[in-house]
Amino acid sequence: MLKKSRGYKHKKPIVFYGSSITQGACACRAGNTYQNILSRKLNFDYLNLGFAGACRAEPAVIDYICTLDMPLLVFDYDHNAKSADYLQQTHLLALRKLRAAHPDIPFVVMSRPDQDSGEADTIRRAKLIEENCRILREESDAPVHFVNGIDIFHSHDKDMMTIDGTHPTDLGFYCMAQALYKVLGQYFP
């Protein structure tokens, strides 16, 4: 039997921008993606801008995100950047453009959770993203939170966290939700 929804406690949808992981690829059901876990736990709606293989911070996509009315942005742009050099050229540029359009909202910026693309490359990318967050904090009073993806998949056996070294299993999505809950829970009690 279908029942009428009670609606969300928080009306404006949170925006999640990222790769196939953000899209929810490989979750056994839609309710097990990290956004849905958080949505149920914190009672908010969200807009999923997960682009499988195509999350590259293109100016047209960033311009579109700039037009959205949101209370918070989760920026999970790392996986589809073709190299750390490409990430360096595009990441801070995109964040600055988004901050100009949304000067007051919190940003939650993640680095990729897997290390199968090479540990040294993953560490370099995480440091670059963390530094971009530091720079953005200096340029604005609005909150910018860094979630280090390297720390997310260490709670269980690594083989249990992804199906292929990159895409999370349901357990991996749950661990991502737990890591993000520590930040989002501050804003959505």
MDAnalysis code that builds the backbone (N, CA, C; Angstrom):
import MDAnalysis as mda
import numpy as np

u = mda.Universe.empty(567, n_residues=189, atom_resindex=np.repeat(np.arange(189), 3), trajectory=True)
u.add_TopologyAttr("name", ["N", "CA", "C"] * 189)
u.add_TopologyAttr("resid", np.arange(1, 190))
u.add_TopologyAttr("resname", ["MET", "LEU", "LYS", "LYS", "SER", "ARG", "GLY", "TYR", "LYS", "HIS", "LYS", "LYS", "PRO", "ILE", "VAL", "PHE", "TYR", "GLY", "SER", "SER", "ILE", "THR", "GLN", "GLY", "ALA", "CYS", "ALA", "CYS", "ARG", "ALA", "GLY", "ASN", "THR", "TYR", "GLN", "ASN", "ILE", "LEU", "SER", "ARG", "LYS", "LEU", "ASN", "PHE", "ASP", "TYR", "LEU", "ASN", "LEU", "GLY", "PHE", "ALA", "GLY", "ALA", "CYS", "ARG", "ALA", "GLU", "PRO", "ALA", "VAL", "ILE", "ASP", "TYR", "ILE", "CYS", "THR", "LEU", "ASP", "MET", "PRO", "LEU", "LEU", "VAL", "PHE", "ASP", "TYR", "ASP", "HIS", "ASN", "ALA", "LYS", "SER", "ALA", "ASP", "TYR", "LEU", "GLN", "GLN", "THR", "HIS", "LEU", "LEU", "ALA", "LEU", "ARG", "LYS", "LEU", "ARG", "ALA", "ALA", "HIS", "PRO", "ASP", "ILE", "PRO", "PHE", "VAL", "VAL", "MET", "SER", "ARG", "PRO", "ASP", "GLN", "ASP", "SER", "GLY", "GLU", "ALA", "ASP", "THR", "ILE", "ARG", "ARG", "ALA", "LYS", "LEU", "ILE", "GLU", "GLU", "ASN", "CYS", "ARG", "ILE", "LEU", "ARG", "GLU", "GLU", "SER", "ASP", "ALA", "PRO", "VAL", "HIS", "PHE", "VAL", "ASN", "GLY", "ILE", "ASP", "ILE", "PHE", "HIS", "SER", "HIS", "ASP", "LYS", "ASP", "MET", "MET", "THR", "ILE", "ASP", "GLY", "THR", "HIS", "PRO", "THR", "ASP", "LEU", "GLY", "PHE", "TYR", "CYS", "MET", "ALA", "GLN", "ALA", "LEU", "TYR", "LYS", "VAL", "LEU", "GLY", "GLN", "TYR", "PHE", "PRO"])
u.atoms.positions = np.array([
    [0.833, -1.170, 0.000],
    [0.000, 0.000, 0.000],
    [0.888, 1.246, 0.000],
    [0.572, 2.173, -0.846],
    [1.291, 3.440, -0.893],
    [0.702, 4.409, 0.108],
    [1.570, 5.117, 0.781],
    [1.140, 6.137, 1.729],
    [1.703, 7.475, 1.301],
    [1.039, 8.518, 1.703],
    [1.512, 9.861, 1.397],
    [2.805, 10.122, 2.168],
    [3.764, 10.719, 1.483],
    [5.038, 11.058, 2.099],
    [4.857, 12.171, 3.119],
    [5.651, 12.131, 4.162],
    [5.639, 13.213, 5.150],
    [6.400, 14.425, 4.629],
    [7.121, 14.244, 3.544],
    [7.943, 15.336, 3.009],
    [9.276, 15.392, 3.722],
    [10.139, 16.220, 3.221],
    [11.463, 16.362, 3.811],
    [11.467, 17.484, 4.826],
    [12.242, 17.299, 5.867],
    [12.406, 18.336, 6.883],
    [13.124, 19.544, 6.281],
    [14.097, 19.280, 5.440],
    [14.881, 20.332, 4.806],
    [14.445, 20.428, 3.340],
    [13.921, 21.551, 2.945],
    [13.233, 21.676, 1.653],
    [14.144, 21.775, 0.434],
    [15.186, 22.561, 0.511],
    [16.060, 22.715, -0.654],
    [16.932, 21.464, -0.804],
    [17.074, 20.969, -2.010],
    [17.899, 19.762, -2.191],
    [19.400, 20.065, -2.138],
    [20.126, 19.186, -1.469],
    [21.579, 19.221, -1.501],
    [22.010, 18.761, -2.893],
    [23.052, 19.352, -3.420],
    [23.558, 18.958, -4.731],
    [24.838, 18.134, -4.539],
    [24.858, 16.967, -5.186],
    [26.025, 16.091, -5.205],
    [26.544, 16.062, -6.633],
    [27.785, 16.460, -6.821],
    [28.411, 16.443, -8.145],
    [29.581, 15.477, -8.120],
    [29.599, 14.541, -9.082],
    [30.707, 13.602, -9.122],
    [30.596, 12.589, -10.240],
    [31.276, 11.481, -10.041],
    [31.463, 10.438, -11.050],
    [30.388, 9.354, -10.970],
    [30.694, 8.199, -11.520],
    [29.782, 7.055, -11.448],
    [29.549, 6.613, -10.015],
    [30.490, 6.888, -9.129],
    [30.282, 6.582, -7.715],
    [29.149, 7.451, -7.181],
    [29.184, 8.732, -7.490],
    [28.105, 9.633, -7.103],
    [26.797, 9.202, -7.764],
    [26.885, 8.786, -9.006],
    [25.701, 8.315, -9.729],
    [25.060, 7.137, -9.007],
    [25.874, 6.316, -8.343],
    [25.361, 5.153, -7.620],
    [25.680, 3.832, -8.279],
    [26.587, 3.859, -9.255],
    [26.941, 2.631, -9.972],
    [27.364, 1.544, -8.996],
    [26.817, 0.376, -9.191],
    [27.164, -0.857, -8.470],
    [26.506, -1.006, -7.109],
    [25.683, -0.064, -6.680],
    [24.877, -0.320, -5.484],
    [23.854, -1.385, -5.864],
    [23.553, -2.291, -4.954],
    [22.626, -3.366, -5.326],
    [21.201, -2.845, -5.494],
    [20.908, -1.706, -4.894],
    [19.619, -1.030, -5.107],
    [19.820, 0.453, -4.871],
    [18.958, 1.260, -5.421],
    [19.120, 2.714, -5.356],
    [19.180, 3.242, -3.925],
    [18.472, 2.622, -3.026],
    [18.454, 3.076, -1.639],
    [19.767, 2.897, -0.908],
    [20.722, 2.190, -1.503],
    [21.996, 1.940, -0.836],
    [23.118, 2.873, -1.288],
    [22.829, 3.846, -2.134],
    [23.864, 4.818, -2.487],
    [24.122, 5.704, -1.272],
    [25.286, 6.308, -1.222],
    [25.612, 7.109, -0.039],
    [24.674, 8.298, 0.135],
    [24.189, 8.867, -0.978],
    [23.261, 9.995, -0.858],
    [21.922, 9.555, -0.255],
    [21.415, 8.400, -0.683],
    [20.143, 7.928, -0.138],
    [20.259, 7.568, 1.334],
    [21.374, 6.990, 1.726],
    [21.588, 6.683, 3.143],
    [21.549, 7.976, 3.952],
    [22.263, 8.986, 3.471],
    [22.277, 10.283, 4.158],
    [20.913, 10.961, 4.125],
    [20.225, 10.863, 2.998],
    [18.908, 11.470, 2.853],
    [17.931, 10.908, 3.892],
    [17.961, 9.597, 4.067],
    [17.072, 8.981, 5.068],
    [17.476, 9.377, 6.485],
    [18.769, 9.406, 6.739],
    [19.267, 9.676, 8.085],
    [19.033, 11.134, 8.496],
    [19.206, 12.053, 7.551],
    [19.133, 13.480, 7.856],
    [17.881, 14.159, 7.307],
    [17.055, 13.418, 6.606],
    [15.756, 13.893, 6.117],
    [15.881, 15.100, 5.179],
    [16.680, 14.938, 4.126],
    [16.778, 15.980, 3.110],
    [16.598, 15.369, 1.727],
    [16.180, 16.209, 0.788],
    [16.117, 15.825, -0.613],
    [17.460, 16.179, -1.240],
    [17.741, 15.589, -2.391],
    [19.002, 15.900, -3.041],
    [18.870, 15.790, -4.546],
    [19.824, 16.409, -5.212],
    [19.948, 16.337, -6.659],
    [21.260, 15.628, -6.955],
    [21.177, 14.510, -7.663],
    [22.353, 13.707, -7.964],
    [22.865, 14.075, -9.352],
    [24.002, 14.732, -9.372],
    [24.670, 15.065, -10.630],
    [25.916, 14.189, -10.761],
    [25.677, 12.877, -10.773],
    [26.749, 11.910, -10.956],
    [26.826, 11.529, -12.420],
    [27.978, 11.720, -13.022],
    [28.163, 11.481, -14.454],
    [29.200, 10.388, -14.656],
    [28.743, 9.202, -14.968],
    [29.633, 8.052, -15.127],
    [30.668, 8.317, -16.213],
    [31.922, 8.347, -15.810],
    [33.010, 8.547, -16.755],
    [33.111, 9.934, -17.338],
    [32.231, 10.838, -16.952],
    [32.188, 12.141, -17.609],
    [32.144, 13.318, -16.638],
    [32.587, 13.128, -15.426],
    [32.640, 14.230, -14.462],
    [34.018, 14.867, -14.580],
    [34.089, 15.941, -15.356],
    [35.393, 16.553, -15.631],
    [35.408, 18.062, -15.370],
    [34.445, 18.537, -14.588],
    [34.367, 19.964, -14.249],
    [34.327, 20.850, -15.483],
    [33.600, 20.416, -16.496],
    [33.464, 21.216, -17.706],
    [32.768, 22.529, -17.367],
    [33.199, 23.623, -17.980],
    [32.600, 24.928, -17.667],
    [31.078, 24.956, -17.797],
    [30.506, 24.305, -18.794],
    [29.043, 24.330, -18.967],
    [28.335, 23.648, -17.789],
    [28.903, 22.575, -17.298],
    [28.288, 21.878, -16.153],
    [28.444, 22.719, -14.889],
    [29.615, 23.270, -14.677],
    [29.829, 24.123, -13.501],
    [28.908, 25.342, -13.565],
    [28.748, 25.926, -14.744],
    [27.816, 27.050, -14.910],
    [26.401, 26.638, -14.527],
    [25.992, 25.450, -14.937],
    [24.658, 24.954, -14.568],
    [24.529, 24.815, -13.051],
    [25.520, 24.218, -12.415],
    [25.461, 24.047, -10.959],
    [25.385, 25.410, -10.273],
    [26.032, 26.406, -10.839],
    [25.980, 27.762, -10.280],
    [24.560, 28.307, -10.221],
    [23.682, 27.842, -11.100],
    [22.303, 28.353, -11.145],
    [21.381, 27.672, -10.137],
    [21.819, 26.602, -9.517],
    [20.952, 25.818, -8.641],
    [20.822, 26.449, -7.255],
    [19.618, 26.379, -6.709],
    [19.352, 26.871, -5.356],
    [19.538, 25.703, -4.397],
    [20.587, 25.746, -3.595],
    [20.931, 24.622, -2.725],
    [21.422, 25.126, -1.373],
    [21.260, 24.297, -0.330],
    [21.772, 24.689, 0.981],
    [23.219, 24.250, 1.208],
    [23.713, 23.298, 0.385],
    [25.037, 22.718, 0.569],
    [25.421, 21.999, -0.720],
    [26.721, 22.000, -1.020],
    [27.236, 21.301, -2.201],
    [28.244, 20.248, -1.763],
    [28.063, 19.026, -2.256],
    [29.066, 17.982, -2.095],
    [29.756, 17.844, -3.443],
    [31.045, 18.146, -3.468],
    [31.831, 18.211, -4.694],
    [32.806, 17.050, -4.688],
    [32.456, 15.995, -5.407],
    [33.233, 14.759, -5.422],
    [33.884, 14.595, -6.791],
    [34.600, 15.630, -7.180],
    [35.220, 15.647, -8.502],
    [36.687, 15.255, -8.367],
    [37.012, 14.051, -8.733],
    [38.381, 13.559, -8.692],
    [38.523, 12.373, -9.645],
    [37.641, 11.388, -9.518],
    [37.770, 10.139, -10.268],
    [37.925, 10.314, -11.766],
    [37.138, 11.186, -12.359],
    [37.146, 11.282, -13.812],
    [38.133, 12.309, -14.365],
    [38.831, 12.998, -13.478],
    [39.909, 13.863, -13.959],
    [40.989, 12.946, -14.516],
    [41.352, 13.145, -15.768],
    [42.214, 12.174, -16.448],
    [43.615, 12.066, -15.866],
    [44.040, 13.068, -15.124],
    [45.360, 13.029, -14.493],
    [45.351, 14.023, -13.329],
    [46.362, 13.919, -12.480],
    [46.493, 14.883, -11.384],
    [46.745, 16.290, -11.945],
    [47.456, 16.369, -13.065],
    [47.691, 17.677, -13.684],
    [46.388, 18.298, -14.181],
    [45.530, 17.477, -14.790],
    [44.221, 17.970, -15.243],
    [43.390, 18.411, -14.035],
    [43.433, 17.627, -12.977],
    [42.717, 17.980, -11.746],
    [43.211, 19.323, -11.220],
    [44.518, 19.517, -11.242],
    [45.086, 20.772, -10.759],
    [44.626, 21.959, -11.611],
    [44.482, 21.762, -12.910],
    [44.061, 22.831, -13.809],
    [42.585, 23.192, -13.656],
    [41.754, 22.249, -13.219],
    [40.305, 22.451, -13.250],
    [39.629, 22.538, -11.884],
    [40.180, 21.899, -10.875],
    [39.494, 21.739, -9.586],
    [39.253, 23.073, -8.881],
    [40.309, 23.808, -8.599],
    [40.160, 25.084, -7.894],
    [39.401, 26.095, -8.738],
    [39.622, 26.089, -10.030],
    [38.892, 26.978, -10.935],
    [37.383, 26.763, -10.803],
    [36.976, 25.501, -10.804],
    [35.554, 25.177, -10.658],
    [35.035, 25.593, -9.284],
    [35.793, 25.299, -8.233],
    [35.359, 25.679, -6.884],
    [35.219, 27.188, -6.739],
    [36.141, 27.928, -7.305],
    [36.045, 29.395, -7.215],
    [34.799, 29.921, -7.931],
    [34.503, 29.350, -9.083],
    [33.312, 29.776, -9.822],
    [32.051, 29.447, -9.019],
    [32.023, 28.255, -8.430],
    [30.876, 27.851, -7.605],
    [30.753, 28.733, -6.359],
    [31.880, 29.069, -5.753],
    [31.848, 29.929, -4.562],
    [31.342, 31.319, -4.912],
    [31.725, 31.839, -6.081],
    [31.234, 33.155, -6.500],
    [29.715, 33.148, -6.647],
    [29.170, 32.052, -7.132],
    [27.706, 31.946, -7.309],
    [26.993, 31.623, -5.999],
    [27.703, 30.968, -5.076],
    [27.113, 30.551, -3.794],
    [28.050, 30.968, -2.668],
    [28.063, 32.269, -2.346],
    [29.071, 32.769, -1.405],
    [28.870, 32.348, 0.046],
    [27.691, 31.843, 0.398],
    [27.404, 31.592, 1.810],
    [27.186, 30.135, 2.193],
    [27.058, 29.236, 1.241],
    [26.704, 27.859, 1.597],
    [27.952, 27.016, 1.891],
    [27.791, 25.994, 2.721],
    [28.919, 25.082, 2.962],
    [29.230, 24.239, 1.731],
    [30.507, 24.022, 1.520],
    [30.994, 23.091, 0.500],
    [31.634, 21.909, 1.218],
    [31.335, 20.723, 0.749],
    [31.995, 19.514, 1.228],
    [32.725, 18.943, 0.020],
    [34.039, 18.918, 0.093],
    [34.865, 18.533, -1.045],
    [35.571, 17.227, -0.701],
    [35.394, 16.225, -1.572],
    [35.946, 14.900, -1.324],
    [37.059, 14.574, -2.307],
    [37.972, 13.734, -1.837],
    [38.912, 13.098, -2.751],
    [38.454, 11.652, -2.937],
    [38.946, 11.008, -3.980],
    [38.459, 9.675, -4.311],
    [38.807, 8.664, -3.211],
    [37.885, 7.732, -2.957],
    [38.106, 6.785, -1.866],
    [38.978, 5.591, -2.211],
    [39.189, 5.298, -3.464],
    [39.969, 4.101, -3.789],
    [41.443, 4.440, -3.954],
    [42.274, 3.430, -3.937],
    [43.693, 3.622, -4.194],
    [44.177, 2.721, -5.319],
    [43.273, 2.061, -6.011],
    [43.672, 1.126, -7.056],
    [44.201, 1.809, -8.308],
    [44.038, 3.106, -8.383],
    [44.585, 3.842, -9.522],
    [46.051, 4.180, -9.286],
    [46.562, 3.708, -8.176],
    [47.951, 3.986, -7.801],
    [47.983, 4.827, -6.552],
    [48.603, 4.304, -5.518],
    [48.598, 4.994, -4.225],
    [49.259, 6.364, -4.297],
    [50.393, 6.467, -4.988],
    [51.086, 7.757, -5.081],
    [50.210, 8.801, -5.775],
    [49.524, 8.409, -6.855],
    [48.639, 9.327, -7.576],
    [47.455, 9.727, -6.699],
    [46.886, 8.768, -5.978],
    [45.756, 9.057, -5.100],
    [46.168, 10.027, -4.002],
    [47.331, 9.826, -3.422],
    [47.817, 10.718, -2.367],
    [48.073, 12.113, -2.934],
    [48.683, 12.190, -4.111],
    [48.938, 13.498, -4.744],
    [47.621, 14.236, -4.973],
    [46.626, 13.530, -5.486],
    [45.329, 14.150, -5.736],
    [44.677, 14.625, -4.432],
    [44.733, 13.794, -3.411],
    [44.127, 14.169, -2.130],
    [44.795, 15.414, -1.553],
    [46.102, 15.481, -1.637],
    [46.820, 16.665, -1.137],
    [46.452, 17.908, -1.938],
    [46.326, 17.748, -3.240],
    [45.941, 18.863, -4.101],
    [44.540, 19.373, -3.720],
    [43.614, 18.452, -3.526],
    [42.239, 18.836, -3.176],
    [42.195, 19.478, -1.789],
    [42.950, 18.912, -0.851],
    [43.003, 19.503, 0.491],
    [43.571, 20.920, 0.436],
    [44.607, 21.129, -0.367],
    [45.189, 22.464, -0.521],
    [44.186, 23.421, -1.160],
    [43.427, 22.947, -2.145],
    [42.398, 23.793, -2.761],
    [41.346, 24.206, -1.734],
    [41.005, 23.304, -0.846],
    [40.045, 23.640, 0.221],
    [40.623, 24.717, 1.137],
    [41.907, 24.592, 1.475],
    [42.561, 25.590, 2.318],
    [42.534, 26.962, 1.632],
    [42.858, 26.980, 0.346],
    [42.849, 28.237, -0.414],
    [41.449, 28.838, -0.426],
    [40.445, 28.020, -0.677],
    [39.064, 28.514, -0.719],
    [38.629, 29.068, 0.635],
    [39.053, 28.426, 1.715],
    [38.741, 28.927, 3.068],
    [39.350, 30.308, 3.295],
    [40.542, 30.512, 2.778],
    [41.200, 31.813, 2.934],
    [40.516, 32.901, 2.116],
    [39.883, 32.516, 1.029],
    [39.254, 33.491, 0.133],
    [37.813, 33.814, 0.509],
    [37.242, 33.070, 1.461],
    [35.833, 33.257, 1.787],
    [35.588, 32.886, 3.245],
    [34.543, 33.433, 3.809],
    [34.164, 33.087, 5.179],
    [33.245, 31.868, 5.239],
    [32.707, 31.452, 4.093],
    [31.790, 30.312, 4.076],
    [32.562, 29.020, 4.343],
    [31.908, 28.056, 4.998],
    [32.597, 26.799, 5.344],
    [32.975, 25.955, 4.126],
    [34.167, 25.388, 4.201],
    [34.656, 24.433, 3.204],
    [35.235, 23.256, 3.987],
    [34.675, 22.091, 3.782],
    [35.113, 20.892, 4.484],
    [35.793, 19.942, 3.502],
    [36.908, 19.384, 3.925],
    [37.612, 18.387, 3.125],
    [37.363, 17.011, 3.732],
    [36.908, 16.064, 2.902],
    [36.753, 14.674, 3.313],
    [37.769, 13.869, 2.510],
    [38.738, 13.330, 3.217],
    [39.811, 12.593, 2.568],
    [39.336, 11.177, 2.255],
    [39.152, 10.908, 0.969],
    [38.673, 9.599, 0.546],
    [39.600, 8.460, 0.927],
    [40.878, 8.762, 1.087],
    [41.841, 7.725, 1.457],
    [41.460, 7.076, 2.782],
    [40.841, 7.833, 3.674],
    [40.489, 7.328, 5.002],
    [39.192, 6.525, 5.036],
    [38.393, 6.567, 3.991],
    [37.041, 6.006, 4.050],
    [37.009, 4.489, 4.050],
    [37.798, 3.842, 3.235],
    [37.668, 2.393, 3.060],
    [38.580, 1.565, 3.962],
    [39.054, 2.143, 5.044],
    [39.963, 1.407, 5.919],
    [39.262, 0.713, 7.086],
    [37.950, 0.819, 7.181],
    [37.251, 0.231, 8.320],
    [37.015, -1.271, 8.173],
    [37.127, -1.790, 6.970],
    [36.904, -3.213, 6.711],
    [37.954, -3.720, 5.725],
    [37.904, -4.995, 5.448],
    [38.785, -5.589, 4.448],
    [38.589, -4.851, 3.127],
    [39.673, -4.416, 2.522],
    [39.604, -3.612, 1.295],
    [38.776, -4.288, 0.201],
    [38.874, -5.610, 0.087],
    [38.121, -6.322, -0.945],
    [36.617, -6.239, -0.749],
    [36.175, -5.931, 0.455],
    [34.743, -5.827, 0.730],
    [34.173, -4.467, 0.347],
    [35.031, -3.499, 0.105],
    [34.592, -2.121, -0.068],
    [34.203, -1.760, -1.496],
    [34.805, -2.433, -2.480],
    [34.494, -2.120, -3.873],
    [34.284, -3.407, -4.665],
    [33.655, -3.276, -5.815],
    [33.487, -4.451, -6.671],
    [34.655, -4.625, -7.630],
    [35.395, -3.519, -7.865],
    [36.450, -3.562, -8.878],
    [37.652, -2.697, -8.520],
    [37.769, -2.342, -7.254],
    [38.837, -1.458, -6.831],
    [38.466, 0.006, -6.887],
    [37.349, 0.329, -7.500],
    [36.902, 1.714, -7.629],
    [35.461, 1.900, -7.157],
    [34.528, 1.151, -7.740],
    [33.104, 1.348, -7.466],
    [32.696, 0.648, -6.170],
    [32.107, 1.400, -5.234],
    [31.779, 0.826, -3.934],
    [30.705, -0.257, -4.004],
    [30.851, -1.206, -3.101],
    [29.772, -2.141, -2.806],
    [28.806, -1.406, -1.884],
    [27.759, -2.070, -1.468],
    [26.846, -1.439, -0.514],
    [27.581, -1.063, 0.774],
    [28.510, -1.902, 1.214],
    [29.302, -1.588, 2.404],
    [30.164, -0.354, 2.148],
    [30.750, -0.252, 0.975],
    [31.540, 0.927, 0.639],
    [30.700, 2.195, 0.636],
    [29.501, 2.119, 0.069],
    [28.601, 3.281, 0.093],
    [28.226, 3.649, 1.530],
    [27.994, 2.643, 2.361],
    [27.662, 2.903, 3.763],
    [28.826, 3.639, 4.447],
    [30.058, 3.190, 4.208],
    [31.218, 3.851, 4.809],
    [31.382, 5.273, 4.290],
    [31.078, 5.510, 3.008],
    [31.111, 6.869, 2.477],
    [30.064, 7.739, 3.179],
    [28.873, 7.189, 3.370],
    [27.804, 7.923, 4.060],
    [28.233, 8.267, 5.485],
    [28.874, 7.332, 6.165],
    [29.334, 7.586, 7.532],
    [30.352, 8.729, 7.561],
    [31.274, 8.735, 6.615],
    [32.283, 9.797, 6.565],
    [31.629, 11.158, 6.297],
    [30.666, 11.187, 5.402],
    [29.990, 12.449, 5.091],
    [29.023, 12.874, 6.192],
    [28.463, 11.913, 6.892],
    [27.523, 12.223, 7.986],
    [28.196, 13.093, 9.046],
    [29.465, 12.840, 9.295],
    [30.194, 13.625, 10.297],
    [30.166, 15.114, 9.964],
    [30.128, 15.447, 8.683],
    [30.085, 16.843, 8.255],
    [28.647, 17.303, 8.073],
    [27.860, 16.577, 7.275],
    [26.505, 17.018, 6.966],
    [25.616, 17.068, 8.206],
    [25.881, 16.212, 9.170],
    [25.093, 16.205, 10.400],
    [25.154, 17.529, 11.152],
    [26.206, 18.309, 10.938],
    [26.328, 19.627, 11.567],
    [25.302, 20.607, 11.005],
    [24.931, 20.416, 9.747],
    [24.059, 21.365, 9.069],
    [22.610, 20.907, 8.964],
    [22.379, 19.616, 9.133],
    [21.032, 19.061, 8.985],
    [20.693, 18.201, 10.201],
    [20.482, 18.865, 11.350],
    [20.180, 18.103, 12.583],
    [18.798, 17.461, 12.548],
])
